[in-house]
Amino acid sequence: MKNDCLLQRTALAVLILGYSTVGMAQDWSSSIALALGQKQLKSRDWEQADEQDSIGLIMDFQRNNLPFSIAVDVLASGVDKSGSADPYEGYTAELHLGLRRSLALGNSGFQVYGGAGMALGHAEIELTNPLRSGDGRGVGYWAGAGLRYEISSRFSLGADLRQSAIDINGTATGGRQFSFTFIYTL
């Protein structure tokens, strides 16, 4: 399958520009989380490639006097069984842009959050039974919620659950994604 560098380049540019801008501003705060988990694609078009391992970056940029943050999340998922008796491969990449709102649960160290916004996606699939392959890009939406537990002023652990809906060439490539998160706050 061919590599799609557009999403990777966009994510890198957002990361560099966002963190350099926020790092210079005294009245902004930000966090970045490594997300590791599973994605389930709900479309029958994905056949056996509908459950994929996932990795991502979940980033928040918040002006300190506002109750919400700007969400910039980059997520990738995939499954590669090209060496099996019934080979198949499937990959997705998504850029989620939107707003996220966090609320502390008293002084417990726990924090809940919810967010939503626009999703830009890329997908590739190659099946042998039935024989089918393709790739493409699309636009849709995402919504998600999560829980974080603060270990120190800079580090937190958490869980993120989100749903995305993206149509690429008539194929639903969004899905439900659950991840464990490891968060660093600047």
C-alpha positions in Angstrom: 0.0 0.0 0.0 1.3 3.5 -0.7 2.2 5.9 2.0 0.1 9.1 2.4 2.4 11.9 3.7 -0.1 14.7 3.6 -1.6 13.8 7.0 1.8 13.3 8.5 3.1 16.6 7.2 0.0 18.4 8.5 0.3 16.9 11.9 4.0 17.8 12.1 3.4 21.4 11.1 0.5 21.8 13.6 2.7 20.3 16.3 5.7 22.5 15.6 3.8 25.7 15.0 1.3 25.1 17.8 3.8 24.4 20.5 6.2 27.1 19.5 3.4 29.7 19.5 1.8 28.4 22.8 5.3 28.1 24.4 5.9 31.8 23.8 2.6 33.0 25.2 2.4 33.4 29.0 -1.4 33.3 29.0 -1.7 29.9 27.2 -1.3 26.4 28.5 -1.1 23.2 26.5 -0.9 19.4 26.9 0.0 16.5 24.6 -1.1 12.9 25.2 0.2 9.7 23.6 -2.9 7.5 22.9 -2.6 3.7 22.4 -5.6 1.6 21.8 -8.1 -0.1 19.4 -10.4 1.2 16.6 -13.5 -0.6 15.4 -14.8 0.4 12.0 -18.5 -0.2 11.8 -18.7 -0.5 8.0 -19.2 -3.9 6.4 -16.9 -2.7 3.6 -13.9 -3.4 5.9 -14.7 -7.1 6.3 -12.1 -8.7 8.5 -10.0 -5.5 8.7 -12.6 -3.8 10.9 -10.6 -4.1 14.2 -7.3 -2.2 14.1 -4.6 -1.2 16.6 -4.3 2.5 17.0 -1.8 5.2 18.1 -2.2 8.9 18.2 -1.4 12.3 19.7 -4.2 14.2 21.5 -3.2 17.9 21.9 -4.9 20.7 23.7 -4.1 24.5 23.4 -6.0 26.6 25.9 -6.0 30.3 26.6 -6.0 30.5 30.4 -9.1 32.8 30.6 -11.3 30.6 28.5 -13.3 27.5 29.7 -12.5 25.4 26.6 -9.4 24.3 24.6 -8.6 24.0 21.0 -8.3 20.2 20.2 -5.8 19.0 17.6 -5.7 15.2 17.5 -3.8 13.0 15.1 -4.8 9.3 15.1 -3.7 6.3 13.0 -4.9 2.7 13.0 -4.1 -0.4 11.0 -4.1 -4.1 10.7 -1.6 -6.1 8.5 -2.3 -9.8 8.0 -0.6 -9.9 4.6 1.3 -13.0 5.6 -1.7 -15.1 6.6 -3.6 -17.8 4.6 -6.4 -15.2 3.9 -4.3 -12.0 3.6 -5.7 -8.6 4.2 -4.6 -5.1 5.2 -6.4 -1.9 6.3 -5.2 1.5 7.5 -6.8 4.7 8.5 -5.4 8.1 9.5 -7.4 11.0 10.9 -6.8 14.6 11.9 -9.4 15.8 14.4 -9.8 19.6 14.9 -12.3 21.0 17.3 -13.0 22.2 20.8 -12.7 20.3 24.1 -14.0 21.2 27.6 -12.4 19.8 30.8 -13.9 19.7 34.3 -12.0 18.9 37.5 -13.9 16.5 39.9 -13.2 18.4 43.1 -9.7 17.9 44.6 -9.7 14.2 43.7 -7.1 14.6 40.9 -9.6 13.3 38.4 -10.7 15.3 35.4 -13.4 14.5 32.8 -13.5 16.1 29.3 -15.7 16.1 26.2 -15.1 17.5 22.7 -16.2 17.5 19.1 -15.3 18.9 15.8 -14.3 18.2 12.2 -12.4 15.1 11.1 -10.1 14.8 8.0 -9.4 11.2 7.1 -7.4 9.0 4.8 -8.0 5.2 4.4 -6.5 2.3 2.5 -7.7 -1.3 2.3 -6.6 -4.4 0.5 -8.7 -7.6 0.8 -8.3 -11.0 -1.0 -11.6 -12.5 0.0 -13.5 -10.7 -1.5 -10.9 -9.3 -3.7 -11.0 -5.5 -3.3 -8.6 -2.6 -2.7 -8.8 1.1 -2.6 -7.8 4.3 -0.9 -9.0 7.8 -0.6 -9.6 10.9 1.6 -12.7 12.4 3.1 -14.1 14.9 5.7 -16.5 14.2 8.5 -16.9 14.8 12.2 -15.8 13.4 15.6 -17.0 13.5 19.2 -15.3 12.1 22.2 -15.0 12.0 26.0 -12.4 11.0 28.4 -11.1 10.7 32.0 -7.7 11.8 33.3 -6.0 11.3 36.7 -3.2 13.7 37.6 -0.1 12.0 39.0 1.9 15.3 39.2 1.5 18.8 38.0 3.0 17.7 34.6 2.0 14.1 34.2 -1.4 12.4 34.0 -2.8 9.0 32.9 -6.2 8.6 31.3 -8.6 7.0 28.9 -10.2 8.4 25.7 -13.3 7.2 23.9 -14.3 8.8 20.6 -16.5 8.2 17.6 -15.8 9.5 14.1 -17.8 9.4 11.0 -16.0 10.0 7.7 -17.2 8.9 4.2 -14.4 8.1 1.8 -15.6 7.1 -1.7 -18.8 5.7 -0.4 -17.1 3.7 2.4 -17.6 4.6 6.1 -14.1 4.8 7.5 -14.9 6.3 10.9 -15.6 4.2 13.9 -15.3 3.8 17.6 -11.9 4.2 19.2 -10.8 3.5 22.8 -7.3 4.5 23.9 -5.2 4.7 27.1 -3.5 8.0 27.3 -0.2 9.2 28.8 -0.4 13.0 29.2 2.3 15.7 29.6 1.2 19.2 30.5 3.4 22.2 29.6 
